[in-house]
Amino acid sequence: MYKILKAELLADKIYLMDVEAPRVAKSCQPGQFVIVKIDDAGERIPLTICDYDAEAGTVTIVFQCVGESTYRMADLKAGDAFEDFTGPLGCPSEWINEDIEELKKKKMLFVAGGVGTAPVYPQVKWLHDHGIDADVIIGAKTKDLIILEKEMEAVAGNLYVTTDDGSYKHKGMVTSVVEELVEAGKQYDQCIAIGPVIMMKFTCLLTKKLGIPTIVSMNPIMVDGTGMCGACRLTVGGEVKFACVDGPEFDGHLVDFDQAMKRQQMYKTEEGRALLRYQEGKTHHGGCGMCGGDE
């Protein structure tokens, strides 16, 4: 069992948890993910790592409630435990293997959308710890959905915050901030964009036009996290890849985002039915003949 040391509500339906997992914490690198499972009946949920402390033996995860399993996770408190906490999985960010002195010469821009701020944080923190300052843009629909702002501010070279509705700081999408920075004379050698698939798609369309190589994390389309289910199959540069075993990070200018978004929609109906069963509990009677509540 993997004990939860801290459980905190960051924003509406967005939770942070520190989990006691010494073996996982000792091997973590930026860009990787873990698979968590509450109990025997729980779903396997792949989550990118938000932070880790090898000495303390802890791993930090951030998740948003979207289906039955994540709502069940949100009910857990400090002192509760996960039955399974497997990782680290996936390939680490490629640039962590570069020569540090060469990496210091690069101007890097991170673009984080919504919960994507969580997996961006350990990457920016790793760079900061190695004497490299990166520019970071974090965005959300509203002020109430901005997460980890103070933590990111402590490790970013420059932090830019934007909200779709203008309720906090800059008004507009993350792409509008990228455009403004470039128009102001900023030059970047690489961009790392992590967030909703649609946000990564439009960020890549922009950075391709601007000539900025861009890496994206395709964690949002993962289901099983081991390559066995095939749910995270995607096309990258005309080749079939699996987000969980070949990624989760890929060259964003080569990813077929439209195909990825269609695949992501395949599980929405099933997730919705499972969530309805969970929310209605014993009062759930089915009736539609499709959700299994009649059985």
N, C-alpha and C positions, 0 to 999 in steps of 0.2 A: 504493500500500500504506500501511496505517496501523499504525505500530509500537506495540507494547505496551511501555510503559515500566515498568509494575509489575503483577505478578499475585500476588494474595494470597488465601489461604483464610480467610474470615471465620468460618465455622461449617460444620457438616456439609453438604456439597454446595452451599455458598453461597460464591461467589467475587467478589472485587473486582478490577477492572483499570483502570489509568490508560492512556489511549490518546492518542497524538499525532495530533491532528486540529485544526490551527489555525483553519481556516475555520469548522468547526462550533463550536468553543469561542468564537469571537468573536460568534456570534449566539445563543447559548443563553439561554433564560429558564426560570424555574421552571415545572414542569408539562409540559415538552416531552419528546420521546423521540427516539431514533436507531434506525436499522436497521443491524444488523451482519451481515456474511457472511464466513465464513472463507475460502472459495475458490469456484471455479466450481461445484463440486458441493454446496456448502453451502446450507443453508436460510436464508432471510431471517428474522432474528429481531428483532422490535421490543422495545426495552428503554428504560424511562424513565431519564432522566439523573439520576445520583446527585450529581454535582458537576461543576464546570467552572472553568477558569482561563484567561481570555482572554489574559492576558499570557504565560503559559507555553505556551498553545496546546494544552491537554490537556482531555480529557473523561473523567470517571470513570463506569464502569458497574458495576452489581452484578447478578448473575444466579444462579439456582438451577438445578441440574442436574435436568431433568425428561424430556428426550428425547435422541435421538441427537445433534442439533446442539449442545445445551448441554454434553453430556458431551465432545464433541470440543473445544469451547471451553475446557473445564476443563483439557485437556491442554496448552494453549498456555502458554508461559512468557515472561518479560520478554525482549525481543529478537525474538520472533516478531511476526507482523503479520496484520491482517485485510485481506482483499482490498477489501472495501467497508465504509464507515462513513458512512452517509448521515444527514444531519440539519442542524439540529434540525427535527423534524417535529411536527405537532399544534399545537394552540392553547395559548399560555401561560396560566397561571392568571389568571383575570379580575381578581382583586384587585390585581395588580401595577400595573394602570393607574389605580387609584384615587388620589385626592389623599392624599399621605403624612400630612398633618396629620389628615385625616378617618380614615385607616386606623389611626392611633395611638389613636384613641378606641375602637376595637373590641377586644373581648375574644375572642381566637381560640383554638380548641382543635384540635390535630392528633391524630388517632388512627391509629397505624401498626401493622399486623399483619404479622409475619414479614418477608419481603423488602420489603414495603411501606414499611419504615423508610427504604429507600434513596431513593425519590422524595420522601418527606416531608422529608428532610434539606435539600435545596437550597431548599425553600420557607421552612423555619424559618430557615435561614442568611440568606436574602435579607431577611427581616423583621428579623432581628437586626442586619444591616448597615445597616438604615435606622432603627435606634433603636426597634424594636418587639419586645417580648418576648411570646412565645406559650407557652401550656401545651401539653405534648406527652405523650401516652401511647404507649409502645411495648410490644408484647406478642408472645409466642411460646409455643409448646407447652412448651418446657423452657428452662432457663438456657443450655444449649449453643447454642441457636438465636437468642439475643438478639444483634443486630448493631448496630454504630455507636453504642453507648451513650455512650462518652466524647465522640465528635464531637457527638452531639446534646446532651449535657449542657453543652457549651461555648457553644451558641447558643440553647438553650431558656430561657424564663423560669422555668418549673418543669417538671421531668421526672419522670414516673411510669412505673415499669417493672413489668410483671406477667407471670406465667407461668401457663399453664393448670394445671400440676401443683404449683405452689407451690414449685418448686425454687429460685426466686430472687425475693426481695422479695415483692411482693403476689401472692396466689394468686387466680386467676380470670381470666375473659375480660376483654378491654379494655372491654366494655360495663359490667362491674361497677364499674370504676374511674370511668367517666363518671358512673354513678349516684351513687357515693359523693361525688364532687366537687360535684355539683349539690346533693345532700342537705346537704353541709357549707356551702352558701351561695355556691358559685361560680356566676357568671352568664356565659354566653357568647353573643356575637352571631353567631358562625359556627363551624362545625365542618368540618374537612377530614379525611375518612377514606380511607385507602389501604391495601389489603391484599387477601387472598383475597376473592373475590366473596361468599362466604357471610358473612364477617366484616363486609363493608361493608353487606350487607343488614340484618343484625341491629343494627348501629350506627345505621342510618337509621331502623329501626323505633323504636328508643329515642329518638333525637333528635327525631323527628317528634312523639312523645308529649310530649317535654320542651319542644317549641316552639323548637328550635335549627336554623336553616337549615344544611343540610349538603351539601358538595360531595364527590363520589367520583371516583376515577380508574378508568376501565374498560379500562386497559391489559391486564389479565389475559386478556381475550377476543380480543385482536388476534392476527392471523396474518401477513398480508402487510404491513400498515402503510401502504398507499397508497390504499385504498378500492376496489381493483379486484377483490379476491376475494369481498368481501361477507361474510366470516366474522364480522366484528365488528359486524354489523347488530344493533341493539337498539332497543327502544321506550322513548322518554323523553316523558312527558306525552302519550301517545297518538300521538306522531309517530315515524317511523322515522329513526334517526340511525346514523352510522357512527363507532365509537369513534376510529378513526385520523384521520379528516379533520374531523369535527365536534367531537371531544374532544381528548385522552382524558377531560377532566373534565366532569362533568354534575351537575345538581341531583339529589342522591341520593334525594330524596323523590318524584321523578318517574320514576325508573328502574324498569323491569320486571325485577327481579333474577331471578325464576324463569325467565323466558324466556332471559335471558343465561346462566344456569347450564346450561340444557338445550343451548344452542348450544355452550357450552364443552366439553360431554361428547362432542360429535359427532366430535372428532378424537382421542380417547383411544386407540381401538383401533389406528389407523394409527400414532400416535406410539409405542405399545408395540411394534408389530412392527418399526419402524425401529430402536428402541433394542435389541431383541433381536438383530437382524442386526449391529449395531455391536459389542455386547458379545461375541458369539460369534465374530465375525470369520470366518476361513476354515473354522472348524468348523461354521458354521451351514449346515444342509442343507435347511431348510424342513420338509418332511414333512406339514405341516398343509394344504398346497395353497392357502393363502390369503395368506401373507406374502410371496410372491415368491421365497423362497429356493430353490424348485425350478427357477427359470428360469435 
